[in-house]
Amino acid sequence: MPSKFSRRQYLKSMGALGAVYPLTWSLPEFIKIKEANSIPRDIYIFSKHLQWLDYQAMASTAAQLGFNGVDLTVRPDGHVLPENVVEDLPRAVDAIYKAGLKVELMTTSITSARDPNTAVILKTATKLGIRMYRMGWLDFKTDKPIEAQLDPLKKQLKDLEEINKLYGLHGAYQNHAGTHVGASLWDIWYLIKDLDPTYLGVQFDIRHAMVESANAWTNGLQILAPFIKSNDIKDFTWANKDGKWLVENVPIGQGVVDFKKYFQRLNDLKITGPLCLHLEYPLGGANDGAKNISIPPDQVTKAMKSDLMNLKKLMSTG
């Protein structure tokens, strides 16, 4: 816990949260969601936003808020550091299981099978029941033609597919707005189209897909559908600042992401797997994975609860 907030203050704030937001859905609401959305979907919280808490507090907070599981950060500056994975990953996973939550996936910085940490992380994870991991990002070099870089990247991902197969894991590449590989969706399809989606695929990010393509993201979702085993959930809007249009992250349902169409397409394409909730808008540093936050903890947890409730409502319209 940050030094300015005592454990007693934090626990008190969690109690107040329960009074503001019921921690369970009523039966009629649950039935409406289930009937409207024929594919059941677990909702995970991205542990990046709870890195200001230790493993036990992180897990119990996620459980109290009503999440089904935790997408655990196992990367530099994450909840579990790669160099400490053998000792710390079992501790983190144990805390999540004891809180009654699932921990089937984790977020890493893995991009190469040749990195010495890769085999250690994957071997440790599979022993603990983790079945999926998000990879790190790949970048195109600016001093070479993009088309000349594609086949070497295909070989790099093929090598990852092979090590994933060895350990029985699915590695997922996240599409990310900007100039990363996969921002346009079609380049990542070209790189993975000949791979086995059981072992290597995509963690689809609707926010980043819509930033890069307001409408054609549906084409990318369709062609990548066989490879998608998990989805990132976040929202954004466009803001004009000093004459420039910029992306501004906002709470779920307050932006331009067309969640109704998105969930309809997920259902139509029979895309399953967990939804990973991200909170990228300003939250005293919790949005950026800070180990110490600058706002009261209850402001962070209330935002998480609000986004979770709004997400469930949006799911029922898909």
N, C-alpha and C positions, 0 to 999 in steps of 0.2 A: 504494500500500500504506500502511496506517496506520504511524505512526512506530515503534510498539512492536514491530512484526513486520518483520524484514528479508526481502528477496526470497529469500535463501538458506533462511531458516527456512520460508517458505511453500512453496518447491519441495520441500523435504525432507518437509514434511507431506503434500504431494500424492503423493510416493513411498510414504509409509507408508499412505496411503489405498488405493493399488493393492494393497498386500499384504493389507489387511483385506478389501476388497471387489474381486473381479475386475471389471475395467472392461469386459468383454464377457460376453455370455451364452453358455453352452454350446449346442451345436446341439440337443440334445434339448429344452432349455427353450424355445428359440426356436420349435421345431416345435409344442410344446404350445400356446404362446400363439397362434401363427398358426392352428392348427386350431380352437381354441376361440373365437377372435374373427375372424370372417370379414372384417371391415372393418379394413384396416391403418390404424394411427393413429400419426402422429409425435408425440413428446413433446417439448415445448419447455420451457425453464426461463425463468421470468419474470426479466428482468434487474434488476428492482428489488432482488432479493436478492443481486446481485453488484455493486452500485454502489460497493463499497469497492475494486473493481479497475478498472484502466484497460481500454480496449477489447481490447487483445491478451490480457491476462491473463484477462479475463472470458470471451472466446471460447475460449481454450485450456482453461480450467477446465471450461466446459460440455462441450467435446468429450471431455476425459479422463473426465468423470463418466458419459458415455454418452448424452447428450441428442442429439436429432436436429436441434434448432434453438434459436434464442433469440427470445423475445418481448421486443423492445427497447423500453425506456422513452424516449419522445420527448415530454417534457413538463417543466414546471417541476420542478426538483430531480431530474430523471431523468438517464440516461446521456447523452442528447443534449438540450440546451436548445433550445426553439423558436426563440429569437433567433439561435442558431448553427447551425441545421439545414443550411443550404447547405454549410457547411464541414465540420461534424462528422458529419453522418449518413453521408456517403460513407466517412469514415474508420472509423466503427463497423461499417458493413455490410461493408467490405473485410476487416476483422479477422475477422468471423464467417465469411465465405466462405473465407478462407485457412485457417481451422481445420477446414474440411470440413463446416460446418453450414449449415442453411437459415435464412433470415431473411425469411420471407414475411409476417410480421405485426409490428406495433408497437403500443404502448400510448400514447395521446395524451390530451390534455385537450380535444380538439376537441368543441365542442357547437354551433357556428354556422358557416354558410358565409360569413357576413359578417365574421367575425374576420379581420383582415389576415394573421395567421400561417397560417390554414387552407390557402389556396391554395399558399403557399410550401412548407409541409410536404408536402402531397399531391403536388405537382408533383415535388419532390425525391425523394420515396419511390418514386413509380411509375417514375422513371428508373432506380432502383437495383434494381428487381425486386420490391419489396414490393407485395403484392397485397391485404392486409387491414390494417385498423387498428381498435383499440378506441377508442371515443369517451370523452369525459368524461361525468360524470353530470349529469342534469337534476333540478331540485327543484321541488316544488309550493310556491307562495307560500301562506303561512298566513293571509293577510288576504283571500283570495278563495276562492269555492267551487271545488273541484277540477274539477267538470264544466265550469266556464266557462274553465278553463285548457287543456283537452284540444285543442280545435281550433287555437289558436295554436301549441301544441307540435307538432301534426301538420304545420302549415305549416313550422315550423322544421326538422323532419326531412325534409320533402319537398325543401327547399332543399339540404340536405346530400346527399340522394339524387342530385340533379341535378349537383352539383359532383363527387361520387364517380363518376358516369357519365362526366363530362368527362375525368377522369384515369384511369378504368379501375380503380377501387378499390372494395373492399367495406368499408363502415363498420359496426362492430358495437357495439351498446349492451349493456353488462353489467348484468344484474339484480343488485341489491345490497340486502342486508337493511337495514331501517330505514325511512326515510320518503322515500327517493329515488324518482323516477319509475321504474317497473318493478319495484319491490320485490314487488308483488303479482302480477306476470307478466301479468295480464289488462290492465292499463293500457298496458303497452308493446305488447301485441298490438293493442289498439285504435289506437294511434298509428301502427303500421307496417303494418297488415294490407293496406292498399291500395298499398304501395310495392313496388318490384321487389327481391326478396331478393338479386339479383345485386349490388346496389349498397348496400343498407342492410339490416341484420338484427340479430342478437343473438349475443353471446358468452355462452353459458349457464354460470352459476355454480351448481353443485349444492350447494355449502355454503350459500350465501346463500338459495337456493330452499328448502332444508330447514329453515333457521332460521325462515323465515316460514311454512312449511307442511310439516309432518312427512310428510303423505301426498299432498296434492293437487298437489304439485310435478309429479307424473306427468301431470296434466292440462295444466299449463302447458307442460311439455316437448313434449307432443304438438301443441298448437295452435301453438307457436312453431317446430316442427321445420323447416318449409320455409325459415325465416330464419336457422337456426343453422349457422354455418360454422366455429366454433371453440368450445372449452369450457375453462373454468377448473376446476382440480382442487385441492381443499383439504379439510380435515376439521376437525370441531369436536365438542365435547361440551357438556353443561350442567353447570354447577357452582353449588352453593349457597354463597354467601359473605355472611356477616352477615345471613342470612335472606332473601337475594334470589337468584333464579335468573338466572345470567349465562351468556353464551356464552363458552366457552374454546376457543381454537384449539389443535389437537394434531396430531402427525404423522399421515401417511396411514395409515389402517387402525386407528387407536387411538380413533376417535371414533364418532359415531352415523350418519355418512353411509352409506347403503345402496349401496355401490359395486356389489355384484352385480346388484341390481335396476337401477341406473343404467346400467351397461354393457349389460345385456340390452335395456333400452328404447332406448338409442342404436342398437344393432344392428337391433332391430325396426323402428325409424323410419328406418333408413338415414341417420342423421346422421353425416356425415364431418367431416374437418378436424382440425387439430392439437389436442392436449390441452396446456394451459398449466399447468405445475406451480407452485403458490404455496406458500410456507412462511411462515405468518403467526404461528406460535407463537414464543416468545422465543428469539432467536438472537443476542444481543449487539448488536442494532440492525440486523443484516442483514435481519431480518423486516420492518423498517420502511423499508428503503431507505437506511440510513445510509451515509455516505461513509467513516466510520471506525468500526470495530467494536471491541467491548470484550472479545471472547473470542478465543482462538486460531483462526486461519483453518481449521485442520483440523476443528474442531468444526462449523463451518458446512458444509464440503464433505462431511463424513461424514453429516450430517443430510440433505443433498441426495441423496446416493447411496442412503441408506437409504430415503428417500421414493420415489425413482425405482424401486428394486427392489421395494418393496411395491406400488407402483402397477402395475407390470408383472404381478405375481402376481395382483392383483385383476382386472386386465383379462382374465386367462386364465379367470376364473370366470364372466365375463359372457356 
